[in-house]
Amino acid sequence: MDNAAPQVSVIKMYAAREEIYPREVQGRFANVRWLFVWLTQLVFYGLPWLNWNGRQAVLFDLAARKFYIFGIVLWPQDFIYLAALLIISAYSLFLFTAIFGRVWCGFACPQTVYTEIFMWVERKIEGTRSQRMRLDRQPASISKLARKTAKHMVWGGIALWTGFTFVGYFTPIHILSAEVMALTLGAWEWFWVLFYAFATYGNAGWMREQVCKYMCPYARFQSAMFDKDSLIVTYDTERGEPRGARNKNDEAGAKTLGSCIDCSLCVQVCPTGIDIRNGLQYECIGCAACIDACDNVMDKIGEPRGLIRYSTDHAMKNRWSSKQILRHTMRPRVLIYSAVLMLIVSVFFGTLFARTPLKMDVIRDRGAMGREVENGMIENVYRLQIMNTDEAPHRYRIQVGGIDSIHLETKDEVELGSTQSLAVPVRVRIAEGKGNKGSNKIWFRLQSVDQENLQIKEKAVFFVPR
């Protein structure tokens, strides 16, 4: 009888992460990436410090429930504009992806931008790709500890400044900076500064390609927005194969081998560690680093550029020229996306700039229906919730109509300061015998005294006892 212990086999459901050491690359697409790094960070870090009409130009004041965007002030009632902005962003993403593939991921996504910044810091402190790999294999030493500490301190500084700036969009940044200097920052402000600093530090410094490969949902559903005419980073198999190492003076090799010399630089520069020569993969973020690396190699061996390039499936299959690719850009999907996007953008900005900077809600006092007062008059009580969304003070005149003899018993003028909200109680009366028993439709009009075209009219109900 065999009493041997049974063999236990462990099946790993997930592959262990392999450290990626992206190589630095120079080229036109690398320059475009850095252009977007500068543009996005100048806007992000600089915008909170801009002033507009004596206040922060862009401020989402959650405590006061007001959103300031340069000369526009939005209130909770303007939530429709936020919904429209999200729809515009979604359609823009659909349109750009249908034409240019994952251009957003490769050049403007915050994960890409901050990873680029953090990798630049890493290269400046730890050296080139081979030097970083060699440093990580070395045993612990004072020199290694000093370099690693310096790198993480710089990363932490960038992350903290990013978290501080982000919170500065919700708390006036001049007040926030004074509180930081005086060490009087509130608990919630500390929490959010540290939370976004930790997210930046972790995502751009440690997780990097893992965010793009596993956490970002865009990588998973991008194929639904691609078609055979979407621009993607592609490897020209017909021209590149068979691969083989050679130099530009190797005439025999040039006749039997393809243009690819199998240098693997396209893999070494890839931030997600894929080999683009294996075809389109969901991990590809479209950053075009492999295009720059390959073009540099082609220049050195005397071959034309474009072995790896932006192209489409149809263009690669049919060997189309750039003009033919451009002609196939305006296809039904793109035209529909463009038309819908233009319509939404036009309506959005049209309604945004044409809106009246004045809001009024009429709330009738339900605790007292209609009541009879002196001389047989009928009185109803209302509360007018008035909001002056303009950044200038205004005096408003209150008017009421809809029933003969209807008038205000309370004062008919009210003054509101800049972006101020005020609840105004009013008493409305009609003469005896006027109006129908039960509910009667009336209206309130609020008109600026100093600006006649600034007015708003709201419907209400006047109740006459039966």
N, C-alpha and C positions, 0 to 999 in steps of 0.2 A: 504494500500500500504506500502510495506516494504522499508523504506528509509535508512536502515543500510548500513554503509560503507562496501565495499567489502573487503574480507580478502586478504591480500597480503602475499604470501609465497616466501621466498628467498631460492633458491636452490644453494648451493655451489658446484662449479665444482671441487674444489681441497680441499683435506682434510688438516686441519691445522696441522702444524708440531708438533710432540710430541718430547720433548727434550729427547735425549738418553744419558744415563750415563753408558758407558761401564765399566764393572768391570775388574780389573787387574787379569790376569791369568798367571800361571806358567806351563811350560811343554815343550816338545820337539819342537813343532811347534812354540811356542812363542820364543824359543831360535833361531830357524831358521829365524824368522822374524827380530829379533834384529841383527842377523848376516848380513842380507841383508841391514838393516839400516846402520850399520857400513861400510860395503863394498861400498855401493852406495855413502854415504856422504864423505868417505875418497877420493874416486875417484873424485867426483864433486868439493869438496872444495880444494882438494890438487893439481889436475891436472894443473890449471892455473899457479901455482907457480913453476912448473918444467921447467928447462931450457934445451935447445937442440941446439947445435952449436951456442951458444951465443945469443939465442933468446928464446921466450916462446915456449914450446914444442907443445902446442895445441893452435892455435890462428886463428880465422876466421876474417882476416883483410878485412873488407868490403870496406874501403876507398881505399886501394891499390889493391883490387880485388884479394887477395891471401889467400888461406887456408893452414895453416901449421899444419900438423899432424905428429909430430916427424920428421922423415927424409923425409917425402913426402910433396911436395908443389903442390897444385892444383890451377888451374886458371879457369876463367869462361868457357874456352873451355873444361874443364874436367867435365862439368855438368853431363855427362853420368854416372860418378862414383857415384854421389849423387843419381841419379835415380836408379842405381843398388843397392845401399845401402838401399833405401826405399823398393825395391822389396824383398831384403833379409829379412828385418825386418818383412814385411808382411807375407812371407812364414814361417818364424820362429814362428810368432804368430799363424798361422794356425796349424802348426805342434804341438807346445806345447799345444795348446788348445784342439786339437783332442785327445791328450794322457792324459794330466794332468788337463784339465779343465781350470779354471780361476787362474792358478798358478801365472801368471804375476800380476793380480790385487791384490792377497792376500799377495804377498811377496815383489815385486820389483817396483810396480807402484809408481811414485812420490807422488801421492795423499795419498796412503797408508803409505808410508815412513814418510812423513811430519806430517800426522795425528798422527802416532805413537809417533813421537818426541813431538808434541804439547800436546798430552794426558799425556805423561810422565811428562812434566813440570806442567801440571794441577794437576796431582796426588801429586807431590812433594810440591806444594804450597797450594792446597785446601784440600788435603787428599783423603781418599778412596771414593768409590762410594757413600756409605751412608752419609759420611761427606759432599760431594759435593751437594747431594740432599738436605740435611738439611740446608746447607749454602744458597742455592738459595731460600729456603722457608722463611728464616729469613728476618725480616725487615732491612732496611738500617741502618748500624752502621759503626763506625770507623774501627772496626776489619774487617768487610766484605769489606769495600771500600779498605782497605790496601791490603788484599789478592787479590782482583780482579785487582787492579792497578799493583801489583807486577807481576801477571800472564801475563797481557797484555803487560807490559814492556818487559818481557823476550821473549814473542812471537814476539813483534815488533823488538827486537834485532836480533833474529834468521832470521826473514823475511828480514830485511835490509841487513844482511850479505849474505843471499841467493841471493838477487837482485844484490848486489855488485859483488858477485862471477860470476853470470851469465853474467853481462856486461863485466867482466874481460876476457871472452872468445872472445870478439869482439874488445875490447880496451886492449892493453898490461896492465896486472894487476899491474905491478910495476909503470907504468905511472899513471894508474887510482888511485892507493892508494896515490901517491904523490899529485895528484890533489885534492883528498878528504881531505888530511891533510892540504893542503894550501887553501882549500875552493875555488878552481879555476875550479871546475868541470863544463863542458859545459852543456848547457840547455838540449840537447838531452840525454846526459849521465845521468843527474839527472832524466829526465823523465823515462828512462827505468829502472834505479835502483829502483825508487819508484813504478813503474808499477809492476815489478815482486815481489817486497816486498809486495805490497798490495795484489797481487794475492795469494802469499803464505800464508799471514796472513788471508785472507778471506776464502780461500779454506780449509786450515788445521785447522784453529782456530774456524771458525764459521759455514761454510757450511757442511764440513765433509761428512757424508753419503749422503747428498743431491747431491753432485757432482757425486757420484757413481750411485745413483738411477735415477737421472733426467738429468744430464748434459752429462755424459759419454755415447757415442753411443755404446760402446762395450757391455754394459749390455743388449742392445736391440737386437743386431744381434749375440750374442754368441751362441744362440740355433742352428744357421745354421752351426756352426762348431762342435757342439756336436753330438755324436751318442750314442748308447746303450753301447758302450765299452769305453767311455771317463770316466776318473776318476773324481768323484765329491764328495763333502761332503754329506754323506747320513746317515740317521737314520734307524737303523734296527728295523722296526715295529714289525716283527715277534717275535723278542727277547724282545723288550721293553714293549709291550702292554700285558695286561692292566696296566696303570700306577698306582702308589700308594705309599704313604709315609710309610716308615718302617725303622728299623735298622737292622744291620747284624745278630742280635740274634733272629730276628722275624722269626721263622721257618714256622709258619702258613702262614704269608704273602708271604714268599719266594715261597710257593707252589701254591698260587693262583694269585699272581701278576707277572708282567713282571719285567725286570731289571730296568726300568726307575722309579725312586722314585719321579718324578715330582717336583724336586727341583728348576727348572727353571734357573739354573746357565748357561745353554747353551744359554738362551735368554739374560741374564744379561751381558755376556761377548761379545755378538755380536756387532760389530761396526756399523752395519746397523739396528739393533733392530729386526731382524726376528726370528721366531721360526723354527729351522731346522726340527723339528719333523712334520711339516706340509708338508714336501717334498721339492724338489728343487724349489727355487724361483729366479727370475732374480736379486733380490737385493743381493743375496749371492755372496760375492767376493772371496770365497774359502780360507779365511785366516786360517781356522782350529782352531780358538780360542775355538769354541764349542767342538772340539775333546779333546783338553787339559783339559777343564773344566769337561767334562764327564768322562774322564779317571781318573782324580783325585777323583771324587765321587765314581767310581767303585772300586778304590783301598781302599777307606774308608769303603765300605759296603761289601768288600770281594767278589766282582763279577769280572769276567774277563773283560779286557779292550775291546774297539771296539764297544760299543753300537752305538756310532757315530764315523764314520771312513771314510777314503777315499776308495771308492769302485765304481763299475759301476752298471748300471741298470741290465745288464745281470747277473752280479755276485750276486747281491742281490736276483734276482728272482730264479736263479739256484743254489744258495748257493755254489758258486765256492770258491776254495782255492786261496791263493796268487799266486801259480804257474800257476793255470788255468787263472787267470787274466792276468798274464805276457805273457802267450802264445797267448792270444787274442789281445795283444798290436800291434803286427806286422800284421795289416790288410791292405787291399788294399789302403784305404785312406792315412794311415800313410806311407806306402811304396812309394806312388806317391809323397806325400809332401816331403819325405826325399830325393828321387831321384832328384826332381826338385831343391830342396834347395842346395844339394851338387853340382849339375851342375852349378847353378848360382854362388855359392861361389867360385868354382874352376875357372870359367871364370873370375870372378871379380878380385880375387887376382892374377891370372895368367897375365891378361892384365895390372893390376896396377903396378906390380913389373917388368914387361918386357917392359913397355913403355919407349920411348926415352925421356930423359929430355930436349928436344929441340923442339920448334915449329916454323913454318914459314908459313906465308900467303903471297902470291904473288898477288899484286894488280897493274894492268896495268893502266897507266895514260890515261884515256879516253878523256881528253881534247886535247891530241895530238896523233892522230893515228900513223901510220908509217910516217916518214918524211925522205926526202932525204937530206943528209949532204955532206960535202966535199968528192971529189973523187967518187961521185955517190953512196956512202954507204947509207944503210937504217938503221935508228935508231928508236928504241922504248924505252920509258921510263917506269920504274916500281918502285914500292915501296915495299920493302921487310919488312914485319912486323915480327921481330924476337924476340922470347922469350927464354931466358935461364932459364929453370925451375930448374936447378941444383943449389945447394947451394955453388958452387965453381965457380970462374970466368973462362971464356974460351975465347980463340981467335979462330975465325972461318974463314975458307976460302970459298969464294963464287965462284961457278963454274956454267957455263951455257952450254947447248948443245942441239942438235936436228936438227941443220942446219949447213951445211958446212960453215966454216969461221966465225961462230958466236963467239963473244967474248964480254967481258966486257970492256967498255970504262972508267969506274970509277974504283976506287980501289977495289981489290978483297979480302981484309981482314977486319974484324971488330972484336972488342973486347967487350964482355958483362960481366958485373959484376954478382955477385950472385943474382939469381932470378930477373934479370933485363929484361925489354922489351925495344926494340929500333926499330924505323922506319928508314930504310936505303934506300935512293934513289939510283937507279942504271940506267945506260944507256947502252943498249945492241945494238951492230951493226953487220950487215952482209955485205959482199962485194957485189958489183953491179952484178946483174944477178943471185945471189943465192936465193934459196927459191922460192916458188910459189906465184903468185899473190893472195892477200887476206890473209886468216888466215893460219898460220903454227904452228904446235905443237912443243913446246920446253920444256925444263925442267931446273930447278934451283936446284943445290945441295949445301947444307951447311954442311961443315965438320970441325970438331974440329982439330986444328993444333996439340994440345998436346994429343989428344985421338982419334985415327983414327976411331974406331968403333962407335964414337958418330957423327952421320950424319943423315941428313934428305933430302928427295928429293920431290919436288913439281912440278906439271905440270903448264904450262902457254901457252899463245898464242902470237906469233909474227906476226904483221900485215905488209904486203908488199903492198904499194899502187898499184892500178891497172893502 
